Amino acid sequence: MPDNVGYDPGNGVKVASREVTYSGETAQAQSVGLVLFSGADDAKTATDVSTASPLPVNVQNGPAVLTKNPMFGDAGSVVRQAPADIWSVGFADSGSSLLASEFTQRRLGTGVGVSQSSSNLVVTTGTTTSSEFLARSTASFRGAFTARHKTILSQRIANNNFAVMMADMVGEGLSCTINSATSISVTKTAHGFTASNVGQFMMVGAISGAAGVPGRYAIASIPNADTINFTVAGWPASGSCTVDLFGWNYIWTQYTGTTATSANIDAQRRGWNTGVTAATINTTASPGHVMNTYADGRNVNWSDTLIASATTPTVTTRASRIEQIPDDDVELYVYLWAWNGTTAPASTTTWTLGFVSVEDCSNVPSYIAGVRPLGSSAPLPVSIFGTVTTSFTQPALVSGTAAIGDVGVQYRASASGAASLANLNCPATPVAQSIKASGGRLISIVATNNSASTRWIKMWNTPSASVTLGTTTAIAEIGIPPNQTINIQNEGGFSFASAITLAVTGGQGLTNNTAVTLGDVTGVIAFA
C-alpha cells in the first residue's frame, strides 16, 4: 500500500480531539497515538507504543555509549556514587521463641531454644545429637559488602558448632529420601545441576523428620533434572525427611572446638572451597568479639575487635582469601547456624548474638587519573591542609655515619659536631700515646720540632695498650724538619677503624724507637 493515503470520514465517523487555544483562537486539536512500524514497505506491522514496546530514542549531540576504554576527549555522562545501603539487625524486641522479622527460622531442633533478650539473640544448643538451629535473612546481598556480627559463647566444648554465613540459597523444604547411612537423594524441581557438578559441595541443613546430620556434603550423582544425590555420613540407614540446600557459594565464620580465641574461616565458589583456616581471634568468651568480613568480589578479609571502647582503632586482620570467592552476581543471604555433633555435647551452650549487619557497598574501584611514574624526578604532588606533627628518634651516631641534608662540616661521632683536641706528648723515651681508644678520624696535626735533628711522628690503628715501641709496626710516619712547624689539615679526616695512637721518635722507620729529648716536639691534634 502506498504512503500518504487520503482520508474520507463518511457518516458517523469521529476523530478524537480536544479543544485548545492557539494564537488567540479556539480550535480542535486532534489526539494521536504513537505506533511503531516494522517490516518492509509493502508489509509493515504496526505496534502500539507501550512499556513492553517503548519508543526508541536516539540522542543527538550527546555522549556516545562506549564499549571500550575512554580516550582523551571522549564525552561521558556524570555519575554520582550511590550511598551504601546498611542492613542491620539489633534483636531489640524481647521474648521467648522470638526471632527478629529480618530473619526466617528454617529449623529449631529438639532441645534447642531461641529467644531475644537485652538486644541480643540467644540460642541454646541443648544436648541432643545432630540437633540444629538455622535461620536465614529475608534480604539478600551481592557484589561488595562488609558483614559484621557480635558473638559471645558461654563455653567452647566438643560437638558444638556455630557459624555465621553469607551463602546462596539452593532450595528449602525439599523432600529427601535416605538411601543409606552414607547416601541421600534430594528432590528439587529443575535444579539445574548436571553430571559436571558431581564432586562439588553444598550445605545440607534444616533437617526435619529424621535424625540426619547437618553438614557440608558432596554431590554424588545427578540421576535426573529433579534429583540430586549426596554422599553423607552418620545418617540413619533409611527413612525420609525434608532439608534445605544452601551454600553452593558461601563465605563463613565458624566457631568450633574448645579454643575461645580461634575461629575457622572459609570461602567457596560453585561447590569448591579454599580449605578451612583456623584463624586467631580476640575471644568468644564474655564480653565477646565483633567479626568483620569484607568482600569486594576480588578478595575477602576477616578482622575482629573486642567490644570495649578504645581511644584508638583496635581492629586486627585475621585471615584473607583471594580465590574460590563467590561471584559478585550471586545472591547471598545471611545464615545463622548452630548444630550439635553426632556425639552429644557434654552440656548446653548459649550463643549470644549482639547484632548482625551487612553494609552493601558499590563495587567500584577508584583510579587516580594522570598518574606519572614516581621517583625523585617525578614525585606525586601532595597538598596538606592543617597541622602535621611528626616525631623522629635520632639513632646513635658513629664515625662515618651519613646525615641527610647535611650542609656543613659535622663530625657526627661528637655530640657537638666539632672535632676534639689533644696535646702531642714527647717524653725522652718514646711512649705510645692514645689519642682515641675507638675508631675515629684524625683531622689535623700542628707540631713544632724544637731540636736540631728531624723528629718523627708514628701512627697506629691500634689501641695504645697493644703497641710495643720498637716492635709494633706503625701504619704511617711523618717527619718534622729541625726547628720547623708542620700543619697537616684534612677536613674530612683520616680514617682509623680501631683506635688512634701516636708516638714521637728520633729515627725514621715504622718500628724505630730512637730516644729524644723531653719536649723536642710540641703540638696539638684534632680528631673525631
C-alpha positions in Angstrom: 0.0 0.0 0.0 1.4 3.4 -0.9 2.0 6.1 1.8 0.1 9.3 2.2 -3.4 7.9 1.5 -6.2 10.5 1.7 -9.0 10.2 4.4 -12.7 10.5 3.7 -14.5 10.0 7.1 -18.0 9.2 5.9 -21.1 9.2 8.0 -20.8 8.7 11.8 -17.0 8.5 11.9 -15.5 10.5 14.7 -11.9 11.7 15.2 -10.6 12.1 18.7 -9.7 15.7 19.5 -9.7 18.2 22.3 -10.3 22.0 22.4 -7.2 24.1 22.7 -6.4 27.8 22.4 -3.9 28.6 19.7 -2.9 32.1 18.5 -5.8 33.6 20.4 -8.3 31.4 18.8 -10.2 28.3 20.0 -9.7 25.2 17.9 -9.9 21.5 18.0 -6.5 19.6 18.2 -6.5 16.1 17.0 -5.4 13.5 19.6 -2.9 11.0 18.1 -1.3 7.8 19.3 2.2 6.6 18.6 2.6 3.4 16.6 5.9 1.6 15.8 6.1 0.2 12.2 8.4 -2.7 11.3 8.9 -4.8 8.2 9.2 -4.0 4.5 7.3 -1.1 3.0 4.8 -3.4 1.4 4.2 -5.4 4.5 4.6 -3.2 7.6 3.4 -4.3 11.0 2.1 -1.7 13.4 2.7 -2.0 17.2 1.3 0.5 19.8 4.0 2.2 21.9 3.8 0.8 25.4 6.0 -0.2 28.4 6.6 -3.5 26.6 7.4 -1.8 23.3 9.0 1.6 24.3 9.7 4.3 21.8 13.3 4.1 20.6 15.3 7.2 21.4 18.4 8.4 19.5 20.3 11.1 21.5 21.8 13.7 19.1 24.9 15.5 20.1 25.1 13.6 23.3 27.8 11.4 24.8 28.5 8.2 22.9 28.0 4.9 24.8 31.4 3.4 24.7 32.3 -0.3 24.9 36.0 0.4 25.1 38.3 2.3 27.4 37.6 6.0 27.1 40.2 8.1 25.3 41.1 11.8 25.9 38.3 14.0 24.5 35.6 11.3 24.7 32.3 12.6 26.0 30.8 11.0 29.1 27.9 11.3 31.5 28.3 12.5 35.1 28.0 9.6 37.5 27.2 10.0 41.2 28.3 7.3 43.6 25.3 5.7 45.3 25.4 5.7 49.1 25.9 2.5 51.0 22.8 0.5 52.0 23.2 -0.8 55.5 21.1 -3.7 56.7 21.3 -4.1 60.4 19.5 -6.4 62.9 19.8 -5.5 66.6 17.3 -8.0 68.1 15.7 -5.2 70.1 12.4 -6.9 70.9 12.4 -9.2 73.9 10.6 -12.6 74.4 10.9 -16.3 74.3 10.7 -18.2 71.0 11.3 -14.8 69.3 13.3 -14.1 66.2 13.7 -10.7 64.5 11.5 -10.3 61.4 14.6 -9.7 59.3 15.2 -13.5 59.6 13.1 -16.5 58.8 13.6 -19.5 61.0 14.3 -22.6 59.0 14.9 -25.1 61.8 14.6 -25.3 65.6 15.6 -28.8 66.5 14.9 -30.9 69.6 16.3 -29.4 72.8 17.4 -26.2 71.0 16.0 -22.9 72.3 15.8 -19.4 70.7 14.8 -16.1 72.3 15.7 -12.4 72.3 16.8 -10.5 75.4 18.6 -7.2 76.1 19.0 -6.6 72.4 20.6 -10.0 71.8 19.6 -13.1 70.0 20.1 -16.0 72.4 20.4 -19.6 71.1 20.8 -22.5 73.5 22.0 -25.7 71.9 20.8 -28.4 74.2 22.5 -31.8 74.2 20.6 -33.7 71.5 22.9 -35.2 68.9 22.7 -33.5 65.4 20.1 -31.1 66.6 20.3 -27.7 65.0 19.1 -24.1 64.8 19.1 -22.5 61.3 17.8 -19.0 60.3 18.1 -17.1 57.0 17.8 -13.4 56.3 14.9 -12.3 54.2 17.2 -9.9 52.4 19.9 -10.9 50.0 23.1 -9.2 49.0 25.6 -9.4 46.2 28.8 -7.7 45.0 30.9 -5.9 47.6 29.8 -5.8 51.2 31.0 -5.7 54.8 29.3 -8.1 57.1 29.6 -7.8 60.9 28.4 -9.8 63.9 29.0 -9.8 67.6 29.4 -13.2 69.2 29.6 -14.5 72.8 29.7 -18.2 73.5 29.2 -19.3 77.1 31.7 -22.1 76.6 33.6 -23.8 73.8 33.2 -27.6 74.1 33.4 -30.6 71.7 30.5 -31.4 69.5 29.2 -27.8 69.4 29.3 -25.9 66.1 28.3 -22.3 65.3 28.5 -20.4 62.0 27.6 -17.0 60.6 27.5 -17.3 56.8 26.9 -15.3 53.6 25.6 -18.1 51.4 23.3 -18.7 48.4 20.0 -20.5 48.7 19.6 -23.6 46.5 16.3 -24.8 47.8 14.2 -25.0 51.0 11.9 -27.6 52.5 12.9 -30.2 49.9 11.9 -33.8 50.1 14.8 -36.1 51.0 15.0 -39.9 50.7 17.6 -41.6 52.9 19.1 -44.4 50.9 21.7 -45.5 53.5 23.9 -44.0 56.2 26.1 -42.6 53.5 23.6 -41.6 50.7 20.6 -39.4 50.4 18.5 -38.2 47.4 17.1 -34.7 47.5 14.2 -33.7 45.1 14.3 -30.2 43.7 12.3 -29.5 40.5 14.5 -28.3 37.6 17.5 -27.9 39.9 19.9 -27.0 37.1 22.8 -29.3 38.1 24.3 -31.8 35.7 26.9 -34.5 35.8 29.6 -31.8 35.5 28.7 -30.7 39.1 29.5 -34.1 40.6 32.1 -33.7 43.4 31.0 -30.2 44.3 29.9 -29.4 47.8 27.0 -27.6 49.4 25.4 -27.4 52.8 22.5 -29.7 53.9 20.6 -28.3 56.9 17.2 -27.6 58.4 16.7 -31.4 58.6 13.3 -32.3 59.8 11.6 -35.7 60.1 14.7 -37.9 60.5 17.9 -37.9 62.5 20.1 -36.6 59.6 23.4 -34.9 60.3 23.7 -31.3 59.2 26.9 -30.5 57.3 28.8 -29.9 54.1 28.3 -32.7 51.6 29.4 -33.6 48.1 27.2 -34.2 45.1 27.5 -37.9 44.3 25.4 -38.0 41.1 22.6 -36.3 39.2 20.0 -39.0 38.3 17.7 -36.6 36.6 16.7 -32.9 36.3 14.8 -33.0 39.6 17.0 -35.2 41.8 20.4 -34.6 43.4 22.2 -37.5 45.2 24.7 -36.6 48.0 27.3 -38.6 49.8 26.7 -38.1 53.6 28.0 -39.6 56.8 26.3 -40.7 60.1 22.7 -40.7 58.7 20.1 -43.4 59.5 20.0 -46.4 57.3 16.7 -45.4 55.7 13.8 -43.0 56.0 12.6 -39.7 54.7 12.8 -36.1 55.8 12.9 -32.5 54.5 16.0 -30.5 54.1 17.3 -27.1 53.0 20.2 -26.9 50.4 22.3 -23.8 50.6 25.9 -22.7 50.4 26.9 -23.8 47.0 28.6 -20.4 47.2 29.5 -19.1 50.7 31.7 -17.0 52.9 31.7 -18.1 56.5 33.0 -17.7 60.1 32.7 -20.9 62.1 33.2 -21.4 65.8 34.1 -25.0 66.7 36.4 -26.8 69.1 37.4 -25.8 72.6 39.6 -22.8 72.0 37.9 -19.4 72.7 40.5 -17.5 70.7 40.0 -19.5 67.4 37.6 -19.3 64.5 37.5 -21.2 61.2 37.2 -19.1 58.1 36.4 -20.4 54.6 35.1 -19.3 51.2 33.5 -21.4 48.4 32.6 -20.7 44.8 30.3 -23.1 42.9 31.0 -26.0 45.1 34.7 -25.7 45.6 36.2 -24.2 48.7 39.7 -22.9 49.5 40.1 -25.0 52.6 39.3 -24.2 56.2 41.8 -21.9 58.1 41.9 -21.7 61.8 42.3 -18.0 62.5 43.3 -16.4 65.8 40.7 -14.0 67.1 40.3 -12.0 70.3 37.9 -14.2 72.2 34.4 -15.6 72.1 34.2 -15.5 75.9 32.3 -12.7 77.5 32.3 -9.8 76.5 32.9 -11.5 73.1 34.2 -10.0 69.9 32.9 -8.4 66.7 33.9 -10.2 63.5 34.2 -8.1 60.3 34.0 -9.8 56.9 34.8 -7.6 54.0 34.3 -8.9 50.4 34.8 -7.0 47.2 34.4 -9.7 44.6 38.2 -10.0 44.3 39.2 -10.5 48.0 37.7 -11.5 51.3 39.3 -10.3 54.5 38.3 -11.2 58.1 39.2 -8.9 61.0 37.9 -8.6 64.6 37.9 -6.4 67.6 37.0 -6.5 71.2 33.7 -5.0 72.4 35.2 -2.5 74.8 35.5 1.1 73.7 39.0 2.3 72.9 40.6 5.7 72.0 42.5 4.2 69.1 41.3 1.6 66.4 41.8 -1.9 67.6 40.6 -3.9 64.6 43.1 -6.7 63.7 43.2 -8.5 60.4 42.9 -12.3 61.0 42.7 -14.0 57.6 42.1 -13.5 53.9 41.0 -15.2 50.7 41.8 -14.3 47.1 40.4 -17.4 45.3 37.2 -19.5 45.3 35.2 -16.4 46.2 31.5 -16.3 45.2 30.9 -14.4 42.0 29.7 -10.8 42.6 26.3 -11.5 40.8 25.4 -14.4 43.2 22.6 -13.5 45.7 23.9 -14.3 49.2 21.8 -14.4 52.3 22.9 -14.2 56.0 22.6 -17.6 57.6 22.9 -18.2 61.4 23.5 -21.8 62.0 24.2 -23.8 65.2 24.3 -27.6 65.2 25.4 -30.4 67.5 27.7 -33.2 66.5 26.9 -36.9 66.2 28.1 -37.3 69.8 26.0 -35.4 72.3 27.7 -32.2 73.8 28.5 -32.5 77.5 26.2 -29.6 78.3 24.2 -26.9 76.6 26.0 -23.9 75.2 24.5 -20.4 75.0 25.2 -18.4 71.8 24.6 -14.7 72.2 24.5 -12.6 69.0 24.5 -8.9 69.8 23.9 -7.8 66.3 24.3 -8.7 62.6 24.8 -6.2 59.9 25.6 -6.1 56.2 26.8 -2.9 54.5 26.1 -3.3 50.8 28.8 -1.3 49.0 29.2 -0.3 45.4 31.9 -2.4 43.9 33.6 0.5 42.0 37.4 0.6 42.1 38.9 4.1 42.3 41.7 5.0 39.9 43.9 8.1 40.0 43.9 9.8 36.6 47.1 11.1 35.2 49.5 9.4 37.5 53.1 9.9 36.5 55.9 7.4 37.1 57.2 8.1 40.6 60.7 8.8 41.6 63.0 11.6 42.5 62.4 13.2 39.1 58.6 12.8 39.2 57.2 12.9 42.7 53.5 12.7 43.3 52.2 16.2 44.3 50.5 16.2 47.7 48.7 19.1 49.4 48.4 19.0 53.1 45.9 21.2 55.0 46.2 21.8 58.7 48.9 21.0 61.2 51.2 18.0 60.6 53.0 16.6 63.7 55.9 14.2 63.2 58.3 12.5 65.6 61.8 11.3 65.0 64.2 9.4 67.2 67.8 10.2 66.5 69.8 7.0 66.5 73.3 6.7 68.0 75.8 8.0 65.5 79.3 6.6 64.8 82.2 7.6 62.8 81.3 7.9 59.1 77.6 7.9 59.6 75.8 9.8 56.8 73.3 12.6 57.7 70.5 13.5 55.3 70.5 17.2 54.5 74.0 17.9 56.0 75.0 21.4 54.7 78.2 21.9 56.8 81.2 20.1 58.3 79.8 17.9 61.1 81.8 15.2 62.9 78.8 13.0 63.9 80.8 10.9 66.3 80.8 14.1 68.5 77.7 15.3 70.3 78.6 18.9 69.4 79.5 18.1 65.8 83.0 19.6 66.3 86.5 17.9 66.4 88.2 17.2 69.7 91.7 18.3 70.7 94.7 16.6 72.4 98.3 17.7 73.1 101.0 15.8 71.4 103.3 14.2 74.1 107.1 14.0 73.6 108.8 12.2 76.5 112.6 11.4 76.3 111.7 7.7 76.0 109.1 7.3 73.2 105.7 6.3 74.5 102.6 5.2 72.6 100.0 8.0 73.2 96.3 7.1 73.0 94.5 9.9 71.1 91.2 7.9 70.8 90.6 4.4 72.1 88.0 3.6 69.5 87.6 4.1 65.8 87.6 7.7 64.6 89.1 10.3 62.3 92.4 12.2 62.6 91.5 15.7 61.4 94.7 17.7 61.7 98.3 17.8 63.2 100.1 21.0 64.1 103.5 20.2 65.5 106.8 22.1 66.0 110.3 20.5 66.2 112.4 22.4 68.6 115.5 20.3 68.1 118.4 20.4 65.6 117.5 17.0 64.2 114.5 15.6 62.4 111.9 14.1 64.6 109.2 11.5 63.5 105.6 11.1 64.4 104.5 7.4 64.2 100.8 6.4 63.8 99.0 3.1 64.7 95.4 2.0 64.0 95.6 0.0 67.3 94.8 0.8 70.9 97.9 2.1 72.8 98.0 -1.0 75.1 98.6 -3.1 72.0 101.6 -1.1 70.8 105.1 -2.1 71.7 107.6 0.6 70.7 110.3 -0.9 68.5 108.2 -4.0 67.7 104.7 -3.0 66.5 104.8 -1.6 63.0 103.2 1.8 62.5 100.8 2.3 59.6 102.5 5.7 58.7 105.0 8.3 59.9 105.5 12.0 59.4 109.0 13.7 59.6 109.3 17.2 61.1 112.4 19.0 59.9 114.7 20.7 62.6 113.3 23.9 64.0 110.3 23.9 61.8 106.5 23.5 62.2 104.2 21.2 60.2 100.5 21.9 59.6 98.5 19.0 58.2 94.8 19.6 57.7 92.1 17.2 56.3 88.6 18.5 56.7 87.1 15.0 56.2 89.7 13.4 58.4 91.9 10.3 58.0 90.1 7.1 59.0 91.3 4.9 61.9 88.9 2.0 62.2 90.0 0.7 65.6 91.8 3.4 67.5 94.1 6.5 67.1 97.6 6.0 68.7 100.7 8.3 68.1 104.3 8.5 69.3 107.4 10.8 68.7 110.7 9.1 68.0 114.1 10.3 66.9 114.6 8.0 63.9 112.9 7.0 60.6 111.3 3.6 60.2 107.9 2.2 61.1 109.4 0.2 64.0 112.0 2.8 65.1 112.2 3.7 68.8 115.1 6.1 69.0 115.1 8.2 72.1 114.6 12.0 72.0 115.0 14.9 74.4 111.9 15.7 76.5 109.8 18.4 74.8 111.7 18.1 71.4 108.3 18.2 69.7 105.2 20.2 70.9 101.8 20.2 69.1 98.1 19.7 69.1 96.0 17.0 67.5 92.4 17.4 66.2 90.3 14.3 66.0 86.7 13.0 65.9 
